[in-house]
Each structure stands twice: as structure tokens, then as C-alpha cells.
Amino acid sequence: MLDVYDKAVEFIDGGRSFAMAVILDTDGSTPQQTGVRALIDATGETLGTLGGGIVEAEAQRSAV
């Protein structure tokens, strides 16, 4: 399983820009649970998942 915190430290140590997206709350049917995280770099590459779909796409767009 991907440890986003270890990867975030690698990004910081390497001077690599990134955003960490976190699901804070859900309502209704969703593929993920509250608290999941994904790292998104400046190119839009995502490490981890927010469950795909429009939520993940919007997180990528905002991060880039």
C-alpha cells in the first residue's frame, strides 16, 4: 500500500512540487471513505486515489 506521507517527504526532499488531496466528508454512495489521500504533482500525476471520477479529476485540475 502506498504511504502518501513517505512519498510527500520524498517530494519535499527532492524539491518536487505537489498537492495532497484529502476526502474530508462523503454523502451517499462513494467508492472511497473519509480520510483517503492522494498526492498530485505539477504534471497532474496522481499517487494514490480519491476514487476516480469527477472528484479526482477536479482535484487534479485544482492541483495543477
Predicted model as a PDB file, atoms N, CA, C, CB and O in Angstrom, pLDDT in the B-factor column:
MODEL        1                                                                  
ATOM      1  N   MET A   1       0.836  -1.188   0.000  1.00 48.00           N  
ATOM      2  CA  MET A   1       0.000   0.000   0.000  1.00 48.00           C  
ATOM      3  C   MET A   1       0.878   1.248   0.000  1.00 48.00           C  
ATOM      4  CB  MET A   1      -0.950   0.000   1.217  1.00 48.00           C  
ATOM      5  O   MET A   1       1.899   1.289   0.686  1.00 48.00           O  
ATOM      6  N   LEU A   2       0.497   2.238  -0.745  1.00 62.00           N  
ATOM      7  CA  LEU A   2       1.234   3.482  -0.862  1.00 62.00           C  
ATOM      8  C   LEU A   2       1.122   4.284   0.420  1.00 62.00           C  
ATOM      9  CB  LEU A   2       0.729   4.297  -2.046  1.00 62.00           C  
ATOM     10  O   LEU A   2       0.022   4.516   0.921  1.00 62.00           O  
ATOM     11  N   ASP A   3       2.255   4.706   0.947  1.00 86.00           N  
ATOM     12  CA  ASP A   3       2.246   5.598   2.109  1.00 86.00           C  
ATOM     13  C   ASP A   3       2.467   7.019   1.595  1.00 86.00           C  
ATOM     14  CB  ASP A   3       3.350   5.190   3.169  1.00 86.00           C  
ATOM     15  O   ASP A   3       3.594   7.405   1.284  1.00 86.00           O  
ATOM     16  N   VAL A   4       1.397   7.784   1.510  1.00 89.00           N  
ATOM     17  CA  VAL A   4       1.496   9.122   0.934  1.00 89.00           C  
ATOM     18  C   VAL A   4       2.382  10.035   1.762  1.00 89.00           C  
ATOM     19  CB  VAL A   4       0.120   9.734   0.798  1.00 89.00           C  
ATOM     20  O   VAL A   4       2.961  10.981   1.226  1.00 89.00           O  
ATOM     21  N   TYR A   5       2.500   9.773   3.051  1.00 90.00           N  
ATOM     22  CA  TYR A   5       3.364  10.609   3.879  1.00 90.00           C  
ATOM     23  C   TYR A   5       4.833  10.379   3.544  1.00 90.00           C  
ATOM     24  CB  TYR A   5       3.112  10.333   5.361  1.00 90.00           C  
ATOM     25  O   TYR A   5       5.601  11.337   3.453  1.00 90.00           O  
ATOM     26  N   ASP A   6       5.233   9.126   3.361  1.00 91.00           N  
ATOM     27  CA  ASP A   6       6.611   8.843   2.952  1.00 91.00           C  
ATOM     28  C   ASP A   6       6.898   9.464   1.593  1.00 91.00           C  
ATOM     29  CB  ASP A   6       6.865   7.323   2.909  1.00 91.00           C  
ATOM     30  O   ASP A   6       7.969  10.034   1.383  1.00 91.00           O  
ATOM     31  N   LYS A   7       5.946   9.357   0.670  1.00 91.00           N  
ATOM     32  CA  LYS A   7       6.123   9.919  -0.664  1.00 91.00           C  
ATOM     33  C   LYS A   7       6.177  11.447  -0.599  1.00 91.00           C  
ATOM     34  CB  LYS A   7       4.986   9.461  -1.597  1.00 91.00           C  
ATOM     35  O   LYS A   7       6.942  12.068  -1.337  1.00 91.00           O  
ATOM     36  N   ALA A   8       5.379  12.056   0.270  1.00 93.00           N  
ATOM     37  CA  ALA A   8       5.418  13.514   0.428  1.00 93.00           C  
ATOM     38  C   ALA A   8       6.794  13.957   0.911  1.00 93.00           C  
ATOM     39  CB  ALA A   8       4.326  13.987   1.414  1.00 93.00           C  
ATOM     40  O   ALA A   8       7.313  14.971   0.446  1.00 93.00           O  
ATOM     41  N   VAL A   9       7.385  13.216   1.832  1.00 94.00           N  
ATOM     42  CA  VAL A   9       8.734  13.542   2.319  1.00 94.00           C  
ATOM     43  C   VAL A   9       9.736  13.434   1.175  1.00 94.00           C  
ATOM     44  CB  VAL A   9       9.145  12.602   3.489  1.00 94.00           C  
ATOM     45  O   VAL A   9      10.615  14.286   1.043  1.00 94.00           O  
ATOM     46  N   GLU A  10       9.614  12.393   0.342  1.00 93.00           N  
ATOM     47  CA  GLU A  10      10.486  12.255  -0.825  1.00 93.00           C  
ATOM     48  C   GLU A  10      10.341  13.462  -1.753  1.00 93.00           C  
ATOM     49  CB  GLU A  10      10.165  10.954  -1.587  1.00 93.00           C  
ATOM     50  O   GLU A  10      11.338  14.005  -2.231  1.00 93.00           O  
ATOM     51  N   PHE A  11       9.113  13.875  -2.004  1.00 94.00           N  
ATOM     52  CA  PHE A  11       8.875  15.035  -2.865  1.00 94.00           C  
ATOM     53  C   PHE A  11       9.504  16.296  -2.266  1.00 94.00           C  
ATOM     54  CB  PHE A  11       7.363  15.244  -3.079  1.00 94.00           C  
ATOM     55  O   PHE A  11      10.155  17.063  -2.975  1.00 94.00           O  
ATOM     56  N   ILE A  12       9.313  16.504  -0.993  1.00 95.00           N  
ATOM     57  CA  ILE A  12       9.872  17.685  -0.327  1.00 95.00           C  
ATOM     58  C   ILE A  12      11.389  17.658  -0.398  1.00 95.00           C  
ATOM     59  CB  ILE A  12       9.408  17.759   1.141  1.00 95.00           C  
ATOM     60  O   ILE A  12      12.014  18.653  -0.767  1.00 95.00           O  
ATOM     61  N   ASP A  13      11.987  16.520  -0.044  1.00 97.00           N  
ATOM     62  CA  ASP A  13      13.447  16.391  -0.071  1.00 97.00           C  
ATOM     63  C   ASP A  13      14.002  16.598  -1.470  1.00 97.00           C  
ATOM     64  CB  ASP A  13      13.867  15.026   0.452  1.00 97.00           C  
ATOM     65  O   ASP A  13      15.113  17.104  -1.631  1.00 97.00           O  
ATOM     66  N   GLY A  14      13.232  16.208  -2.488  1.00 95.00           N  
ATOM     67  CA  GLY A  14      13.668  16.359  -3.874  1.00 95.00           C  
ATOM     68  C   GLY A  14      13.287  17.691  -4.498  1.00 95.00           C  
ATOM     69  O   GLY A  14      13.582  17.927  -5.669  1.00 95.00           O  
ATOM     70  N   GLY A  15      12.638  18.567  -3.741  1.00 96.00           N  
ATOM     71  CA  GLY A  15      12.228  19.863  -4.275  1.00 96.00           C  
ATOM     72  C   GLY A  15      11.110  19.768  -5.291  1.00 96.00           C  
ATOM     73  O   GLY A  15      10.947  20.661  -6.123  1.00 96.00           O  
ATOM     74  N   ARG A  16      10.339  18.695  -5.232  1.00 94.00           N  
ATOM     75  CA  ARG A  16       9.254  18.463  -6.198  1.00 94.00           C  
ATOM     76  C   ARG A  16       7.946  19.051  -5.671  1.00 94.00           C  
ATOM     77  CB  ARG A  16       9.086  16.943  -6.482  1.00 94.00           C  
ATOM     78  O   ARG A  16       7.535  18.764  -4.547  1.00 94.00           O  
ATOM     79  N   SER A  17       7.303  19.870  -6.487  1.00 95.00           N  
ATOM     80  CA  SER A  17       6.024  20.480  -6.110  1.00 95.00           C  
ATOM     81  C   SER A  17       4.909  19.447  -6.150  1.00 95.00           C  
ATOM     82  CB  SER A  17       5.687  21.660  -7.041  1.00 95.00           C  
ATOM     83  O   SER A  17       4.893  18.573  -7.017  1.00 95.00           O  
ATOM     84  N   PHE A  18       3.976  19.551  -5.207  1.00 96.00           N  
ATOM     85  CA  PHE A  18       2.849  18.628  -5.162  1.00 96.00           C  
ATOM     86  C   PHE A  18       1.738  19.216  -4.315  1.00 96.00           C  
ATOM     87  CB  PHE A  18       3.280  17.258  -4.612  1.00 96.00           C  
ATOM     88  O   PHE A  18       1.938  20.179  -3.575  1.00 96.00           O  
ATOM     89  N   ALA A  19       0.576  18.625  -4.436  1.00 96.00           N  
ATOM     90  CA  ALA A  19      -0.561  18.934  -3.565  1.00 96.00           C  
ATOM     91  C   ALA A  19      -1.021  17.616  -2.963  1.00 96.00           C  
ATOM     92  CB  ALA A  19      -1.734  19.656  -4.352  1.00 96.00           C  
ATOM     93  O   ALA A  19      -0.895  16.563  -3.588  1.00 96.00           O  
ATOM     94  N   MET A  20      -1.552  17.676  -1.754  1.00 95.00           N  
ATOM     95  CA  MET A  20      -2.149  16.496  -1.140  1.00 95.00           C  
ATOM     96  C   MET A  20      -3.650  16.739  -1.071  1.00 95.00           C  
ATOM     97  CB  MET A  20      -1.543  16.206   0.288  1.00 95.00           C  
ATOM     98  O   MET A  20      -4.110  17.694  -0.444  1.00 95.00           O  
ATOM     99  N   ALA A  21      -4.403  15.865  -1.722  1.00 95.00           N  
ATOM    100  CA  ALA A  21      -5.858  15.957  -1.699  1.00 95.00           C  
ATOM    101  C   ALA A  21      -6.385  14.951  -0.682  1.00 95.00           C  
ATOM    102  CB  ALA A  21      -6.469  15.697  -3.116  1.00 95.00           C  
ATOM    103  O   ALA A  21      -5.908  13.819  -0.610  1.00 95.00           O  
ATOM    104  N   VAL A  22      -7.369  15.373   0.100  1.00 94.00           N  
ATOM    105  CA  VAL A  22      -7.918  14.536   1.161  1.00 94.00           C  
ATOM    106  C   VAL A  22      -9.443  14.586   1.091  1.00 94.00           C  
ATOM    107  CB  VAL A  22      -7.409  14.999   2.559  1.00 94.00           C  
ATOM    108  O   VAL A  22     -10.030  15.661   0.969  1.00 94.00           O  
ATOM    109  N   ILE A  23     -10.076  13.423   1.170  1.00 92.00           N  
ATOM    110  CA  ILE A  23     -11.536  13.372   1.272  1.00 92.00           C  
ATOM    111  C   ILE A  23     -11.899  13.658   2.723  1.00 92.00           C  
ATOM    112  CB  ILE A  23     -12.109  11.975   0.799  1.00 92.00           C  
ATOM    113  O   ILE A  23     -11.584  12.872   3.616  1.00 92.00           O  
ATOM    114  N   LEU A  24     -12.557  14.780   2.951  1.00 92.00           N  
ATOM    115  CA  LEU A  24     -12.908  15.187   4.312  1.00 92.00           C  
ATOM    116  C   LEU A  24     -14.277  14.706   4.742  1.00 92.00           C  
ATOM    117  CB  LEU A  24     -12.852  16.675   4.428  1.00 92.00           C  
ATOM    118  O   LEU A  24     -14.518  14.480   5.928  1.00 92.00           O  
ATOM    119  N   ASP A  25     -15.180  14.548   3.774  1.00 90.00           N  
ATOM    120  CA  ASP A  25     -16.542  14.142   4.108  1.00 90.00           C  
ATOM    121  C   ASP A  25     -17.174  13.521   2.866  1.00 90.00           C  
ATOM    122  CB  ASP A  25     -17.389  15.356   4.625  1.00 90.00           C  
ATOM    123  O   ASP A  25     -16.831  13.882   1.741  1.00 90.00           O  
ATOM    124  N   THR A  26     -18.080  12.603   3.071  1.00 87.00           N  
ATOM    125  CA  THR A  26     -18.802  11.995   1.956  1.00 87.00           C  
ATOM    126  C   THR A  26     -20.297  12.030   2.246  1.00 87.00           C  
ATOM    127  CB  THR A  26     -18.324  10.536   1.711  1.00 87.00           C  
ATOM    128  O   THR A  26     -20.736  12.173   3.388  1.00 87.00           O  
ATOM    129  N   ASP A  27     -21.056  11.895   1.168  1.00 86.00           N  
ATOM    130  CA  ASP A  27     -22.506  11.872   1.295  1.00 86.00           C  
ATOM    131  C   ASP A  27     -23.039  10.922   0.231  1.00 86.00           C  
ATOM    132  CB  ASP A  27     -23.125  13.312   1.148  1.00 86.00           C  
ATOM    133  O   ASP A  27     -22.741  11.089  -0.952  1.00 86.00           O  
ATOM    134  N   GLY A  28     -23.804   9.952   0.625  1.00 83.00           N  
ATOM    135  CA  GLY A  28     -24.355   8.999  -0.329  1.00 83.00           C  
ATOM    136  C   GLY A  28     -23.346   7.942  -0.724  1.00 83.00           C  
ATOM    137  O   GLY A  28     -22.383   7.679  -0.003  1.00 83.00           O  
ATOM    138  N   SER A  29     -23.575   7.348  -1.864  1.00 81.00           N  
ATOM    139  CA  SER A  29     -22.729   6.270  -2.366  1.00 81.00           C  
ATOM    140  C   SER A  29     -21.425   6.840  -2.915  1.00 81.00           C  
ATOM    141  CB  SER A  29     -23.466   5.459  -3.455  1.00 81.00           C  
ATOM    142  O   SER A  29     -21.441   7.769  -3.723  1.00 81.00           O  
ATOM    143  N   THR A  30     -20.300   6.285  -2.476  1.00 80.00           N  
ATOM    144  CA  THR A  30     -18.993   6.753  -2.925  1.00 80.00           C  
ATOM    145  C   THR A  30     -18.008   5.593  -2.903  1.00 80.00           C  
ATOM    146  CB  THR A  30     -18.485   7.921  -2.040  1.00 80.00           C  
ATOM    147  O   THR A  30     -18.115   4.707  -2.055  1.00 80.00           O  
ATOM    148  N   PRO A  31     -17.036   5.589  -3.839  1.00 81.00           N  
ATOM    149  CA  PRO A  31     -16.079   4.485  -3.871  1.00 81.00           C  
ATOM    150  C   PRO A  31     -14.999   4.574  -2.784  1.00 81.00           C  
ATOM    151  CB  PRO A  31     -15.420   4.437  -5.222  1.00 81.00           C  
ATOM    152  O   PRO A  31     -14.271   3.605  -2.564  1.00 81.00           O  
ATOM    153  N   GLN A  32     -14.890   5.687  -2.122  1.00 84.00           N  
ATOM    154  CA  GLN A  32     -13.856   5.861  -1.097  1.00 84.00           C  
ATOM    155  C   GLN A  32     -14.470   6.317   0.211  1.00 84.00           C  
ATOM    156  CB  GLN A  32     -12.798   6.869  -1.559  1.00 84.00           C  
ATOM    157  O   GLN A  32     -15.639   6.699   0.276  1.00 84.00           O  
ATOM    158  N   GLN A  33     -13.644   6.266   1.261  1.00 87.00           N  
ATOM    159  CA  GLN A  33     -14.084   6.669   2.590  1.00 87.00           C  
ATOM    160  C   GLN A  33     -13.433   7.994   2.991  1.00 87.00           C  
ATOM    161  CB  GLN A  33     -13.754   5.576   3.621  1.00 87.00           C  
ATOM    162  O   GLN A  33     -12.434   8.412   2.405  1.00 87.00           O  
ATOM    163  N   THR A  34     -14.002   8.625   3.972  1.00 91.00           N  
ATOM    164  CA  THR A  34     -13.422   9.835   4.536  1.00 91.00           C  
ATOM    165  C   THR A  34     -11.995   9.536   4.978  1.00 91.00           C  
ATOM    166  CB  THR A  34     -14.275  10.364   5.725  1.00 91.00           C  
ATOM    167  O   THR A  34     -11.728   8.491   5.571  1.00 91.00           O  
ATOM    168  N   GLY A  35     -11.082  10.455   4.688  1.00 91.00           N  
ATOM    169  CA  GLY A  35      -9.700  10.327   5.132  1.00 91.00           C  
ATOM    170  C   GLY A  35      -8.727   9.826   4.086  1.00 91.00           C  
ATOM    171  O   GLY A  35      -7.518   9.891   4.310  1.00 91.00           O  
ATOM    172  N   VAL A  36      -9.205   9.321   2.935  1.00 91.00           N  
ATOM    173  CA  VAL A  36      -8.256   8.865   1.919  1.00 91.00           C  
ATOM    174  C   VAL A  36      -7.502  10.059   1.358  1.00 91.00           C  
ATOM    175  CB  VAL A  36      -8.980   8.097   0.785  1.00 91.00           C  
ATOM    176  O   VAL A  36      -8.013  11.178   1.322  1.00 91.00           O  
ATOM    177  N   ARG A  37      -6.273   9.796   0.920  1.00 93.00           N  
ATOM    178  CA  ARG A  37      -5.401  10.861   0.432  1.00 93.00           C  
ATOM    179  C   ARG A  37      -4.777  10.480  -0.899  1.00 93.00           C  
ATOM    180  CB  ARG A  37      -4.311  11.174   1.455  1.00 93.00           C  
ATOM    181  O   ARG A  37      -4.597   9.302  -1.209  1.00 93.00           O  
ATOM    182  N   ALA A  38      -4.453  11.498  -1.672  1.00 93.00           N  
ATOM    183  CA  ALA A  38      -3.711  11.304  -2.924  1.00 93.00           C  
ATOM    184  C   ALA A  38      -2.753  12.474  -3.080  1.00 93.00           C  
ATOM    185  CB  ALA A  38      -4.678  11.191  -4.165  1.00 93.00           C  
ATOM    186  O   ALA A  38      -3.095  13.614  -2.764  1.00 93.00           O  
ATOM    187  N   LEU A  39      -1.551  12.184  -3.570  1.00 95.00           N  
ATOM    188  CA  LEU A  39      -0.600  13.241  -3.911  1.00 95.00           C  
ATOM    189  C   LEU A  39      -0.711  13.508  -5.399  1.00 95.00           C  
ATOM    190  CB  LEU A  39       0.863  12.849  -3.516  1.00 95.00           C  
ATOM    191  O   LEU A  39      -0.816  12.578  -6.199  1.00 95.00           O  
ATOM    192  N   ILE A  40      -0.688  14.767  -5.766  1.00 95.00           N  
ATOM    193  CA  ILE A  40      -0.799  15.160  -7.170  1.00 95.00           C  
ATOM    194  C   ILE A  40       0.357  16.093  -7.469  1.00 95.00           C  
ATOM    195  CB  ILE A  40      -2.181  15.845  -7.481  1.00 95.00           C  
ATOM    196  O   ILE A  40       0.498  17.135  -6.829  1.00 95.00           O  
ATOM    197  N   ASP A  41       1.202  15.720  -8.456  1.00 93.00           N  
ATOM    198  CA  ASP A  41       2.346  16.563  -8.768  1.00 93.00           C  
ATOM    199  C   ASP A  41       1.964  17.634  -9.796  1.00 93.00           C  
ATOM    200  CB  ASP A  41       3.512  15.709  -9.291  1.00 93.00           C  
ATOM    201  O   ASP A  41       0.816  17.711 -10.234  1.00 93.00           O  
ATOM    202  N   ALA A  42       2.935  18.447 -10.166  1.00 92.00           N  
ATOM    203  CA  ALA A  42       2.685  19.588 -11.049  1.00 92.00           C  
ATOM    204  C   ALA A  42       2.243  19.179 -12.453  1.00 92.00           C  
ATOM    205  CB  ALA A  42       3.925  20.434 -11.146  1.00 92.00           C  
ATOM    206  O   ALA A  42       1.680  19.994 -13.183  1.00 92.00           O  
ATOM    207  N   THR A  43       2.492  17.927 -12.837  1.00 93.00           N  
ATOM    208  CA  THR A  43       2.073  17.458 -14.159  1.00 93.00           C  
ATOM    209  C   THR A  43       0.686  16.818 -14.126  1.00 93.00           C  
ATOM    210  CB  THR A  43       3.088  16.460 -14.705  1.00 93.00           C  
ATOM    211  O   THR A  43       0.119  16.488 -15.168  1.00 93.00           O  
ATOM    212  N   GLY A  44       0.147  16.646 -12.917  1.00 92.00           N  
ATOM    213  CA  GLY A  44      -1.161  16.010 -12.766  1.00 92.00           C  
ATOM    214  C   GLY A  44      -1.079  14.537 -12.436  1.00 92.00           C  
ATOM    215  O   GLY A  44      -2.106  13.888 -12.237  1.00 92.00           O  
ATOM    216  N   GLU A  45       0.157  13.987 -12.372  1.00 92.00           N  
ATOM    217  CA  GLU A  45       0.304  12.583 -11.990  1.00 92.00           C  
ATOM    218  C   GLU A  45      -0.185  12.398 -10.558  1.00 92.00           C  
ATOM    219  CB  GLU A  45       1.783  12.115 -12.132  1.00 92.00           C  
ATOM    220  O   GLU A  45       0.172  13.166  -9.665  1.00 92.00           O  
ATOM    221  N   THR A  46      -0.998  11.379 -10.353  1.00 92.00           N  
ATOM    222  CA  THR A  46      -1.596  11.139  -9.046  1.00 92.00           C  
ATOM    223  C   THR A  46      -1.030   9.864  -8.440  1.00 92.00           C  
ATOM    224  CB  THR A  46      -3.128  11.049  -9.155  1.00 92.00           C  
ATOM    225  O   THR A  46      -0.954   8.827  -9.098  1.00 92.00           O  
ATOM    226  N   LEU A  47      -0.636   9.957  -7.186  1.00 92.00           N  
ATOM    227  CA  LEU A  47      -0.172   8.806  -6.414  1.00 92.00           C  
ATOM    228  C   LEU A  47      -1.202   8.570  -5.330  1.00 92.00           C  
ATOM    229  CB  LEU A  47       1.269   9.036  -5.808  1.00 92.00           C  
ATOM    230  O   LEU A  47      -1.424   9.426  -4.474  1.00 92.00           O  
ATOM    231  N   GLY A  48      -1.823   7.415  -5.368  1.00 90.00           N  
ATOM    232  CA  GLY A  48      -2.974   7.158  -4.511  1.00 90.00           C  
ATOM    233  C   GLY A  48      -4.223   7.443  -5.320  1.00 90.00           C  
ATOM    234  O   GLY A  48      -4.141   7.712  -6.519  1.00 90.00           O  
ATOM    235  N   THR A  49      -5.365   7.388  -4.684  1.00 90.00           N  
ATOM    236  CA  THR A  49      -6.609   7.656  -5.403  1.00 90.00           C  
ATOM    237  C   THR A  49      -7.661   8.233  -4.468  1.00 90.00           C  
ATOM    238  CB  THR A  49      -7.136   6.378  -6.062  1.00 90.00           C  
ATOM    239  O   THR A  49      -7.707   7.928  -3.276  1.00 90.00           O  
ATOM    240  N   LEU A  50      -8.485   9.060  -5.039  1.00 90.00           N  
ATOM    241  CA  LEU A  50      -9.647   9.585  -4.336  1.00 90.00           C  
ATOM    242  C   LEU A  50     -10.896   8.839  -4.760  1.00 90.00           C  
ATOM    243  CB  LEU A  50      -9.807  11.086  -4.594  1.00 90.00           C  
ATOM    244  O   LEU A  50     -12.002   9.181  -4.342  1.00 90.00           O  
ATOM    245  N   GLY A  51     -10.726   7.827  -5.583  1.00 87.00           N  
ATOM    246  CA  GLY A  51     -11.855   7.023  -6.050  1.00 87.00           C  
ATOM    247  C   GLY A  51     -12.184   7.235  -7.509  1.00 87.00           C  
ATOM    248  O   GLY A  51     -13.134   6.642  -8.019  1.00 87.00           O  
ATOM    249  N   GLY A  52     -11.418   8.068  -8.191  1.00 87.00           N  
ATOM    250  CA  GLY A  52     -11.656   8.314  -9.609  1.00 87.00           C  
ATOM    251  C   GLY A  52     -12.817   9.266  -9.832  1.00 87.00           C  
ATOM    252  O   GLY A  52     -13.282   9.931  -8.907  1.00 87.00           O  
ATOM    253  N   GLY A  53     -13.266   9.319 -11.046  1.00 88.00           N  
ATOM    254  CA  GLY A  53     -14.426  10.140 -11.385  1.00 88.00           C  
ATOM    255  C   GLY A  53     -14.179  11.625 -11.280  1.00 88.00           C  
ATOM    256  O   GLY A  53     -13.041  12.095 -11.299  1.00 88.00           O  
ATOM    257  N   ILE A  54     -15.271  12.349 -11.168  1.00 89.00           N  
ATOM    258  CA  ILE A  54     -15.220  13.807 -11.200  1.00 89.00           C  
ATOM    259  C   ILE A  54     -14.489  14.409 -10.001  1.00 89.00           C  
ATOM    260  CB  ILE A  54     -16.615  14.360 -11.263  1.00 89.00           C  
ATOM    261  O   ILE A  54     -13.839  15.446 -10.135  1.00 89.00           O  
ATOM    262  N   VAL A  55     -14.585  13.780  -8.843  1.00 88.00           N  
ATOM    263  CA  VAL A  55     -13.892  14.316  -7.655  1.00 88.00           C  
ATOM    264  C   VAL A  55     -12.386  14.271  -7.863  1.00 88.00           C  
ATOM    265  CB  VAL A  55     -14.280  13.519  -6.378  1.00 88.00           C  
ATOM    266  O   VAL A  55     -11.689  15.247  -7.588  1.00 88.00           O  
ATOM    267  N   GLU A  56     -11.884  13.148  -8.345  1.00 91.00           N  
ATOM    268  CA  GLU A  56     -10.451  13.042  -8.573  1.00 91.00           C  
ATOM    269  C   GLU A  56     -10.002  13.966  -9.714  1.00 91.00           C  
ATOM    270  CB  GLU A  56     -10.074  11.589  -8.887  1.00 91.00           C  
ATOM    271  O   GLU A  56      -8.947  14.593  -9.624  1.00 91.00           O  
ATOM    272  N   ALA A  57     -10.793  14.049 -10.771  1.00 93.00           N  
ATOM    273  CA  ALA A  57     -10.460  14.933 -11.886  1.00 93.00           C  
ATOM    274  C   ALA A  57     -10.407  16.397 -11.442  1.00 93.00           C  
ATOM    275  CB  ALA A  57     -11.480  14.765 -13.017  1.00 93.00           C  
ATOM    276  O   ALA A  57      -9.520  17.137 -11.867  1.00 93.00           O  
ATOM    277  N   GLU A  58     -11.325  16.811 -10.613  1.00 93.00           N  
ATOM    278  CA  GLU A  58     -11.331  18.188 -10.106  1.00 93.00           C  
ATOM    279  C   GLU A  58     -10.142  18.433  -9.176  1.00 93.00           C  
ATOM    280  CB  GLU A  58     -12.651  18.485  -9.365  1.00 93.00           C  
ATOM    281  O   GLU A  58      -9.553  19.513  -9.200  1.00 93.00           O  
ATOM    282  N   ALA A  59      -9.791  17.459  -8.374  1.00 93.00           N  
ATOM    283  CA  ALA A  59      -8.622  17.585  -7.502  1.00 93.00           C  
ATOM    284  C   ALA A  59      -7.356  17.742  -8.340  1.00 93.00           C  
ATOM    285  CB  ALA A  59      -8.501  16.358  -6.568  1.00 93.00           C  
ATOM    286  O   ALA A  59      -6.506  18.577  -8.029  1.00 93.00           O  
ATOM    287  N   GLN A  60      -7.226  16.943  -9.403  1.00 94.00           N  
ATOM    288  CA  GLN A  60      -6.068  17.057 -10.297  1.00 94.00           C  
ATOM    289  C   GLN A  60      -6.032  18.430 -10.955  1.00 94.00           C  
ATOM    290  CB  GLN A  60      -6.101  15.954 -11.372  1.00 94.00           C  
ATOM    291  O   GLN A  60      -4.980  19.068 -10.998  1.00 94.00           O  
ATOM    292  N   ARG A  61      -7.153  18.883 -11.461  1.00 95.00           N  
ATOM    293  CA  ARG A  61      -7.223  20.188 -12.133  1.00 95.00           C  
ATOM    294  C   ARG A  61      -6.812  21.298 -11.177  1.00 95.00           C  
ATOM    295  CB  ARG A  61      -8.647  20.452 -12.674  1.00 95.00           C  
ATOM    296  O   ARG A  61      -6.028  22.175 -11.541  1.00 95.00           O  
ATOM    297  N   SER A  62      -7.333  21.265  -9.966  1.00 94.00           N  
ATOM    298  CA  SER A  62      -7.026  22.294  -8.974  1.00 94.00           C  
ATOM    299  C   SER A  62      -5.562  22.251  -8.566  1.00 94.00           C  
ATOM    300  CB  SER A  62      -7.914  22.128  -7.746  1.00 94.00           C  
ATOM    301  O   SER A  62      -4.940  23.295  -8.370  1.00 94.00           O  
ATOM    302  N   ALA A  63      -5.015  21.063  -8.438  1.00 93.00           N  
ATOM    303  CA  ALA A  63      -3.624  20.913  -8.002  1.00 93.00           C  
ATOM    304  C   ALA A  63      -2.652  21.445  -9.042  1.00 93.00           C  
ATOM    305  CB  ALA A  63      -3.315  19.451  -7.708  1.00 93.00           C  
ATOM    306  O   ALA A  63      -1.666  22.098  -8.702  1.00 93.00           O  
ATOM    307  N   VAL A  64      -2.929  21.166 -10.307  1.00 92.00           N  
ATOM    308  CA  VAL A  64      -2.035  21.601 -11.381  1.00 92.00           C  
ATOM    309  C   VAL A  64      -2.146  23.097 -11.552  1.00 92.00           C  
ATOM    310  CB  VAL A  64      -2.361  20.879 -12.707  1.00 92.00           C  
ATOM    311  O   VAL A  64      -1.474  23.672 -12.409  1.00 92.00           O  
TER     312      VAL A  64                                                      
ENDMDL                                                                          
END                                                                             
